[in-house]
């Protein structure tokens, strides 16, 4: 399997397909009997941002001594082509072993739009797509996540569904697999026993009553304090601490608000402790508190000052998730600017108070405008709003009210100096299982487009508008409430080439139209909704919240009545809490006002005290790290090692260091140089070098250091040596290196002769020594271009040398 690595230069971002991460578990494949490979079925950059996957990864690797967990993601189209051309099965990042070598292939499903991605991963892994076609030695295919509350659309392809929280149930499944191996059970024996685990659904046995699994303890030992840190850029690459799980606000469109119940929260002490531990193991520059509504934390007014204080000390920016607007003091938002200059998000969802009563959103227009006024008064310039269109009972005047609300915000913004960055995002309401709106219709695509066109035409031009694609939202609406025929359509769409349906650039609606027609899916049902009395495809699943309660909430929606949080008025009898939890919730009251105080922080000063040049090598897999990747990796390593970096920038400070003569992706190097600026006196020694090397990915290693003058740079004292191996015509190379000027690969004239100090060509190897003049030198990629070569056809090694 590992022989293909040298050819990965042919694909984009090759580092995302290799074990080039920090904090990888030091557990070999053969060391443990039970092997899981976990997949968020999207690109690496998306999947690595999924916090739930980090929890499962931690639980299996650290809370058992017999199971391990590795990861696999959906390769990008160019990598898929590469794998097929070379007949390489999809492999796990940690081991570079085929997915087929593992006992379990587990998918995390947070959106229905990845269903065809699941089938593509199975195909690339050479695992039979349909569960009845799998043999004894094929991996057990498992799926968990919010989408599994209606498992029917994926039932033909999944052996085991985990419905609800996965922390404990995954350990139970792993233990049962170990027993299977120890006792020589068949695949069927294992499945028959697994069906009795609470929260597990086995579609091979038909529809039977399944109760959602709830993780009641919320114990910190299940928290991933040492997560895998990517070297390449990902969507959300930061400290994430789940401060709250569950929500009792009861927004009637929100599936997570009902399926994540009961409400659980961590203490202020626990949250700060976990941020500290994750920072120690990652060096991350930003932190986020995960919650459906963080300002409902019972100790919110104590929590935020504590977190801000810690983050300020460690130079960590803080991002907060959704906070309720009602009762929010704009002065509090200003205090957040002590950590990071950012924007403020307001999510009215609907623009009329009538429609907000329908969806149970406790918010008035006066609340919104008062907050907007307060934010602009205090110097905020970036505001973003979120709305839904197509909500139940929505009328034309509700859509008109959106543009009127935006105009009012625009009008308020004009009263204050400075450029304002105003944005509004619009999603299309998708009725979800286990919500009061699970029976509702999805508006037609034409109706959605008409409403979008109205908003585009009538909204103020000062707002940047973003809309979900109606066809993609329609697909989500079909899949989320789908039955067996929709499962057939998923298979048909996949065979027709559907993949990456959540991405506008890859989505092809015509494929799905053909698939729905061939599978005989009744699309009228999507636009009409379900009758209250009819059986729903997911009715065999006990989602925690009772159907009786959901119907009661639906009736209240049509009466335009609100249901307060049960921590305010007492238990509403939704069915999700135990008697103990109902009693316990009284000890976690919602703060009456969002009101905390963070004393002003002293102005930070980062004087340039000293400067150090660190010499490092970049070999093996790490040759695929880009310059930006190296910058990211080094920043975190320096922070973890406690090196007093000098920072620059008032609102979003960044450390001052420079990697000299940035090395191209794909080139190995025996020696490179990074110069770092320090704001305090610091003595570099061998122990610091050893410590730093513990925080670097495979193949990247610091070698030595040199103290330099504060205004000095070794860039004035270096030359570069390349060794280029491959099938090269000696005469052609000599002609190039003796030339005065040539046109480079980007069409610009490039100086050659002035940079070439010396070269030698012997046994197919070019040794090329280049001068560095005014911080510049000859780009080796131009030289390869003139040779008619690139990094996929030759091997290139570099060394940056200091000339005293």
SVG drawing of the C-alpha trace seen along z (x, -y; Angstrom):
<svg xmlns="http://www.w3.org/2000/svg" viewBox="-55 -59 87 79">
<polyline fill="none" stroke="black" stroke-width="0.4" points="0.0,0.0 2.8,-2.5 4.5,-2.3 2.1,-4.8 3.1,-7.7 5.7,-9.1 3.0,-9.6 0.7,-11.6 2.3,-14.8 -0.1,-14.4 -3.2,-15.1 -4.2,-18.3 -3.4,-18.6 -1.6,-15.3 -0.9,-15.9 -4.6,-15.3 -4.2,-11.7 -1.2,-10.9 -0.5,-10.6 0.9,-14.1 -0.9,-15.1 0.0,-15.8 -1.3,-13.7 -1.8,-10.5 -2.3,-7.6 0.8,-5.4 -1.2,-2.2 -0.1,0.2 -2.7,1.9 -1.7,5.3 -1.6,4.2 -5.4,4.4 -7.9,7.1 -10.8,4.9 -10.3,2.2 -12.7,-0.6 -12.2,-3.0 -14.4,-6.1 -15.6,-8.3 -17.3,-11.6 -18.3,-11.1 -17.0,-14.3 -13.6,-15.8 -10.9,-15.8 -11.2,-19.5 -14.9,-19.1 -14.7,-15.8 -11.8,-16.9 -14.0,-19.7 -16.7,-17.3 -16.5,-17.2 -18.6,-14.1 -16.0,-12.1 -13.3,-13.3 -15.3,-12.0 -15.7,-8.5 -12.0,-8.4 -11.0,-9.3 -13.4,-6.8 -12.3,-3.8 -8.6,-4.5 -8.3,-5.6 -11.1,-4.0 -10.6,-0.5 -7.4,1.6 -8.6,3.9 -10.0,1.6 -8.5,-1.1 -10.0,-3.7 -8.5,-5.1 -10.1,-7.5 -11.0,-7.7 -12.6,-10.5 -14.1,-10.9 -11.2,-11.6 -11.5,-14.5 -12.3,-13.6 -8.7,-13.8 -7.7,-11.4 -10.6,-9.1 -9.3,-8.9 -5.7,-8.3 -6.9,-5.4 -8.9,-3.8 -6.1,-4.1 -3.6,-2.4 -6.2,0.1 -5.6,-1.0 -8.4,-0.5 -9.4,-3.4 -7.2,-3.3 -7.1,-4.7 -4.9,-7.7 -3.1,-6.4 -2.0,-3.0 -2.3,-3.4 -4.0,0.0 -7.1,0.8 -10.4,0.1 -11.3,3.7 -8.7,4.8 -10.8,3.3 -13.6,4.9 -15.9,1.9 -16.4,-0.9 -18.4,-3.5 -20.0,-6.6 -21.0,-9.8 -24.1,-11.2 -25.0,-14.9 -26.7,-15.7 -28.7,-13.6 -26.8,-15.2 -23.8,-12.8 -25.8,-9.6 -24.3,-9.1 -20.8,-9.9 -21.3,-6.9 -21.9,-4.6 -18.8,-6.1 -16.6,-5.4 -17.9,-1.8 -17.2,-1.4 -13.7,-2.9 -13.0,-0.6 -14.2,2.4 -16.8,3.2 -20.1,4.5 -22.6,1.7 -25.6,3.7 -25.5,5.4 -27.0,8.7 -24.1,9.0 -21.4,8.8 -19.5,11.8 -18.1,13.0 -14.8,11.2 -16.2,7.9 -16.2,5.0 -19.4,4.4 -20.8,1.1 -22.1,-1.1 -23.8,-4.5 -24.5,-7.1 -25.4,-10.7 -28.6,-12.8 -29.6,-11.4 -30.1,-7.9 -33.3,-9.0 -34.8,-8.0 -32.6,-5.1 -34.8,-3.9 -33.2,-5.7 -29.9,-4.0 -31.1,-0.7 -30.1,1.4 -26.5,0.3 -25.9,0.2 -25.5,3.3 -25.8,1.4 -27.4,-2.0 -26.5,-3.7 -29.4,-6.0 -28.6,-8.7 -25.4,-9.3 -22.5,-7.1 -20.0,-7.3 -21.1,-4.2 -22.8,-2.2 -19.6,-2.1 -17.7,-0.5 -20.4,2.1 -20.4,2.9 -16.6,3.2 -16.8,5.5 -19.3,7.7 -17.0,7.8 -14.2,9.0 -16.4,11.7 -17.3,12.6 -13.7,13.2 -12.9,15.0 -15.8,17.4 -15.8,17.7 -19.3,16.4 -20.6,15.8 -21.5,12.4 -25.2,13.3 -24.6,14.4 -23.0,11.1 -25.8,9.1 -28.5,11.0 -26.7,10.2 -26.0,6.6 -29.7,5.8 -30.3,6.1 -27.9,3.2 -30.0,0.1 -29.7,-2.4 -28.8,0.2 -31.0,0.9 -30.2,3.8 -32.2,3.4 -31.6,7.0 -34.3,7.9 -36.9,5.5 -38.6,2.7 -38.8,3.2 -39.0,0.8 -35.6,-0.9 -35.0,-3.3 -32.6,-6.2 -29.4,-5.9 -28.7,-8.7 -25.3,-9.5 -26.5,-10.7 -23.2,-11.1 -21.4,-13.7 -18.2,-12.6 -15.0,-14.5 -13.1,-11.2 -15.1,-10.8 -13.9,-14.2 -11.0,-14.3 -8.4,-16.4 -5.7,-15.4 -7.4,-15.5 -5.6,-14.8 -4.3,-18.2 -4.3,-18.5 -1.4,-20.1 -3.4,-21.2 -6.2,-23.8 -9.6,-22.6 -12.9,-24.4 -13.0,-24.6 -9.5,-24.0 -9.6,-25.1 -10.2,-24.1 -13.8,-22.9 -15.3,-22.3 -18.9,-21.1 -20.2,-23.2 -23.8,-22.1 -25.6,-19.2 -29.3,-19.5 -31.6,-22.5 -35.0,-23.2 -35.9,-26.3 -38.1,-24.2 -37.8,-25.9 -40.2,-23.8 -38.1,-23.5 -35.0,-22.4 -34.3,-18.6 -31.2,-18.9 -33.2,-20.8 -35.5,-17.8 -33.2,-14.8 -30.3,-16.0 -32.5,-16.2 -32.2,-15.9 -30.3,-19.1 -26.8,-18.6 -24.1,-21.1 -20.5,-21.3 -19.5,-23.4 -17.5,-26.6 -14.5,-24.8 -14.8,-21.9 -15.1,-24.1 -12.0,-26.1 -10.1,-22.9 -10.9,-21.3 -9.9,-24.4 -6.6,-24.4 -5.9,-20.7 -6.8,-20.9 -4.5,-24.0 -1.6,-22.1 -2.0,-19.3 -2.6,-21.4 -1.4,-25.0 -4.5,-26.1 -5.0,-29.9 -8.7,-29.9 -11.4,-28.3 -15.1,-27.8 -17.8,-26.7 -20.1,-24.2 -23.8,-24.4 -27.1,-24.9 -27.7,-28.0 -24.6,-28.8 -26.3,-31.7 -28.7,-29.3 -25.9,-27.8 -27.0,-28.3 -23.7,-30.0 -23.2,-31.8 -22.5,-35.1 -19.6,-33.4 -18.5,-31.2 -17.7,-33.9 -15.4,-36.0 -13.5,-32.9 -13.1,-31.7 -12.1,-35.2 -9.5,-35.6 -7.9,-32.3 -7.9,-32.9 -6.4,-36.3 -3.5,-34.9 -2.8,-32.2 -3.3,-34.4 -6.4,-32.4 -9.2,-34.0 -12.7,-33.1 -15.7,-32.3 -19.2,-31.9 -22.1,-30.0 -25.7,-31.1 -26.7,-33.4 -30.3,-34.5 -30.8,-38.1 -33.5,-38.9 -31.9,-40.5 -28.4,-40.7 -26.4,-43.8 -24.3,-45.1 -21.6,-46.1 -21.0,-42.4 -20.2,-42.0 -17.7,-44.8 -15.9,-42.9 -15.4,-40.0 -13.3,-42.3 -10.6,-42.1 -9.8,-38.6 -10.6,-38.9 -12.2,-41.3 -15.1,-39.5 -18.7,-39.9 -22.0,-39.5 -24.6,-37.0 -28.4,-37.5 -30.8,-34.7 -34.4,-35.9 -35.3,-33.1 -38.6,-34.9 -39.2,-38.7 -42.7,-38.9 -43.5,-38.4 -46.5,-36.3 -44.3,-33.8 -41.8,-33.7 -44.6,-32.6 -45.4,-29.8 -41.8,-28.5 -41.5,-29.3 -38.7,-31.8 -38.8,-34.1 -37.8,-37.4 -39.4,-40.7 -38.4,-43.3 -37.7,-45.7 -35.2,-43.3 -33.4,-43.1 -33.3,-46.8 -32.2,-47.6 -29.3,-45.2 -28.3,-46.5 -28.4,-50.1 -26.2,-49.1 -23.7,-47.2 -23.3,-50.1 -22.9,-52.6 -20.0,-50.6 -18.1,-50.4 -19.2,-47.0 -19.2,-47.0 -20.0,-43.4 -23.5,-42.0 -25.0,-38.9 -28.6,-37.8 -30.1,-34.3 -33.6,-33.7 -35.7,-30.8 -38.2,-30.9 -41.0,-28.4 -41.9,-28.0 -45.3,-26.6 -48.1,-29.3 -45.7,-31.7 -47.5,-34.4 -46.3,-36.9 -46.3,-39.6 -43.8,-37.5 -41.4,-37.6 -42.0,-41.3 -41.2,-41.9 -37.7,-40.4 -36.8,-43.1 -38.4,-45.7 -36.4,-44.5 -33.1,-44.6 -34.0,-48.2 -34.5,-49.2 -31.0,-47.7 -29.5,-49.6 -31.2,-52.8 -29.7,-52.4 -26.3,-51.7 -26.3,-55.0 -26.4,-56.9 -22.9,-55.7 -19.6,-56.5 -17.5,-53.9 -18.1,-51.2 -20.5,-48.5 -20.4,-44.9 -23.9,-43.6 -24.9,-40.1 -28.0,-37.9 -28.2,-34.2 -31.4,-32.4 -32.1,-28.7 -35.2,-26.9 -37.3,-25.2 -36.9,-21.4 -39.3,-19.5 -37.3,-17.0 -38.3,-13.8 -38.9,-14.2 -39.9,-17.8 -43.4,-19.3 -43.1,-20.1 -42.3,-16.6 -45.7,-16.3 -45.4,-19.7 -45.0,-20.2 -41.9,-21.5 -42.7,-24.4 -42.3,-23.9 -39.0,-24.8 -40.9,-27.4 -42.3,-28.9 -38.9,-29.0 -37.4,-30.7 -40.2,-33.3 -39.6,-34.2 -35.8,-34.4 -36.3,-36.6 -38.5,-39.0 -35.9,-39.3 -33.0,-39.8 -35.0,-42.5 -36.2,-44.4 -33.5,-44.0 -31.1,-46.9 -28.0,-46.7 -25.8,-47.3 -26.5,-43.6 -24.6,-40.7 -27.2,-38.0 -26.7,-34.2 -29.3,-31.7 -29.4,-27.9 -30.1,-26.3 -33.8,-25.3 -33.1,-22.1 -30.5,-21.0 -33.0,-21.8 -35.7,-19.9 -33.4,-16.8 -32.7,-17.1 -36.5,-17.3 -37.0,-14.1 -34.1,-12.2 -34.8,-13.2 -38.3,-11.8 -37.7,-9.1 -39.1,-5.5 -37.9,-2.3 -38.5,-3.8 -36.3,-6.8 -33.6,-4.2 -34.0,-2.8 -33.6,-6.3 -30.4,-6.8 -29.0,-3.7 -30.2,-4.8 -28.8,-8.3 -25.5,-6.9 -25.3,-4.6 -26.1,-7.7 -23.1,-9.5 -24.5,-11.5 -22.0,-12.5 -21.2,-15.5 -24.8,-16.7 -24.3,-19.3 -21.8,-21.2 -23.2,-23.5 -20.4,-22.8 -21.0,-19.0 -24.7,-18.8 -26.7,-17.6 -30.5,-17.8 -31.3,-16.1 -29.7,-12.9 -32.0,-12.9 -35.1,-13.6 -34.3,-10.5 -33.6,-8.4 -36.9,-9.5 -38.8,-8.6 -37.1,-5.2 -37.6,-4.3 -41.3,-5.4 -40.9,-8.0 -44.1,-10.0 -42.8,-13.5 -46.3,-14.9 -45.9,-13.7 -43.0,-16.0 -45.0,-19.1 -48.2,-18.0 -46.8,-16.7 -48.0,-13.8 -51.5,-13.3 -51.4,-13.3 -52.9,-9.8 -50.7,-8.0 -47.7,-5.9 -44.4,-7.7 -41.4,-5.7 -39.4,-6.3 -42.3,-5.6 -40.5,-2.5 -37.8,-4.7 -38.3,-6.0 -36.5,-9.4 -37.0,-10.3 -39.6,-13.1 -43.1,-11.6 -45.3,-11.9 -48.1,-13.1 -45.9,-16.0 -44.9,-16.8 -48.5,-16.9 -49.4,-19.2 -46.6,-21.6 -47.9,-21.5 -51.3,-22.5 -49.8,-25.3 -47.9,-26.5 -51.1,-26.9 -52.6,-28.8 -49.5,-31.0 -48.7,-30.1 -45.3,-29.9 -44.0,-27.2 -41.4,-28.5 -38.3,-26.7 -39.3,-24.2 -36.6,-25.6 -38.8,-28.7 -42.2,-27.2 -41.6,-23.5 -41.7,-20.2 -43.8,-20.1 -43.8,-16.3 -41.9,-15.8 -40.7,-12.4 -37.0,-12.8 -36.0,-13.2 -35.8,-10.8 -37.4,-11.8 -34.0,-12.4 -33.1,-14.7 -36.4,-16.6 -35.5,-17.3 -31.8,-18.1 -32.8,-20.7 -34.2,-22.9 -30.6,-23.4 -29.6,-24.8 -31.8,-27.9 -31.5,-30.1 -29.9,-33.4 -32.6,-36.0 -30.3,-38.4 -27.1,-37.9 -25.0,-40.1 -21.3,-39.6 -18.4,-41.8 -14.9,-41.4 -12.4,-44.1 -10.6,-45.9 -7.4,-44.1 -4.1,-46.0 -2.7,-46.8 -0.4,-44.1 3.1,-45.0 5.4,-42.7 8.9,-44.3 11.5,-42.6 13.9,-41.2 15.8,-38.7 15.8,-36.6 16.6,-33.0 17.2,-31.0 16.0,-27.4 17.3,-24.8 14.9,-22.0 14.6,-19.1 11.5,-18.2 11.7,-14.7 9.5,-11.6 5.8,-12.3 6.3,-15.9 7.6,-16.9 3.9,-17.2 3.4,-20.0 2.9,-23.4 4.4,-26.6 1.1,-27.5 1.0,-24.1 4.5,-24.6 3.5,-28.0 0.4,-26.5 2.4,-23.5 5.2,-25.7 2.9,-28.3 1.3,-25.6 4.5,-23.8 6.1,-27.1 3.0,-27.8 2.9,-24.4 6.6,-24.6 6.0,-27.9 8.3,-30.0 7.6,-33.7 6.8,-34.6 6.4,-38.2 3.0,-39.0 1.8,-41.6 -1.7,-42.9 -4.1,-44.8 -7.3,-42.7 -6.2,-39.4 -2.5,-39.2 -0.3,-36.7 3.2,-35.5 6.2,-36.9 8.4,-34.3 9.6,-33.7 10.4,-30.5 13.2,-31.5 12.9,-30.9 9.6,-28.9 10.1,-25.4 7.8,-24.0 5.3,-21.2 6.8,-17.8 10.4,-18.8 12.4,-17.0 14.9,-19.1 17.9,-18.3 18.0,-21.8 15.7,-24.7 15.6,-27.8 12.8,-29.6 13.6,-32.8 11.5,-33.6 11.1,-36.9 10.8,-36.7 9.1,-39.2 10.9,-38.0 14.4,-36.8 14.5,-33.0 17.4,-30.5 17.1,-28.0 18.7,-24.6 18.7,-21.0 15.8,-20.2 13.7,-22.8 14.6,-21.3 13.6,-17.8 10.3,-19.2 9.5,-21.0 10.1,-17.8 7.4,-16.0 4.9,-18.4 5.7,-18.0 4.3,-15.5 6.2,-12.7 9.3,-13.7 9.5,-17.2 12.3,-17.8 14.3,-20.7 18.0,-20.1 19.7,-23.0 19.5,-26.8 21.5,-29.9 21.0,-33.3 21.1,-36.2 21.0,-39.9 17.5,-41.5 17.7,-43.3 19.7,-40.5 18.4,-37.9 20.3,-34.8 18.6,-35.4 21.6,-37.6 24.0,-34.8 22.5,-31.7 22.7,-29.8 20.5,-26.9 21.6,-23.4 19.3,-21.2 19.8,-17.6 17.5,-16.5 17.3,-12.8 15.5,-11.3 15.6,-10.7 17.3,-14.0 19.0,-14.9 22.4,-16.3 22.9,-18.6 19.5,-20.2 20.1,-20.8 23.4,-22.4 22.0,-24.7 19.3,-25.8 21.7,-26.5 24.0,-28.5 21.2,-30.7 20.9,-34.3 17.1,-34.6 14.2,-32.3 10.4,-32.4 9.1,-30.6 6.1,-28.4 3.9,-31.4 4.8,-33.2 7.2,-35.7 10.8,-36.2 13.1,-34.7 16.7,-35.4 18.8,-32.2 22.5,-32.9 22.8,-35.5 21.4,-32.9 23.4,-29.8 26.6,-29.6 27.5,-26.1 26.1,-22.9 27.2,-19.3 25.4,-16.5 26.6,-13.0 24.8,-9.6 21.4,-11.2 21.7,-13.5 21.9,-17.3 23.6,-19.1 22.6,-22.7 23.9,-25.5 22.0,-28.8 22.8,-32.2 20.2,-34.2 20.1,-37.8 17.9,-40.4 15.9,-37.6 15.2,-35.9 16.6,-32.8 15.7,-30.7 12.5,-28.7 13.2,-25.0 9.8,-24.5 10.8,-26.9 13.9,-24.8 11.9,-21.6 9.4,-23.3 12.3,-24.1 13.4,-20.4 9.9,-19.3 9.6,-17.7 7.7,-18.2 7.7,-16.8 5.9,-13.7 8.6,-12.7 11.8,-13.5 12.9,-13.4 14.0,-16.8 16.0,-17.4 17.1,-20.7 19.4,-22.2 19.6,-25.8 23.2,-26.5 24.6,-29.4 27.7,-31.0 29.8,-32.7"/>
</svg>
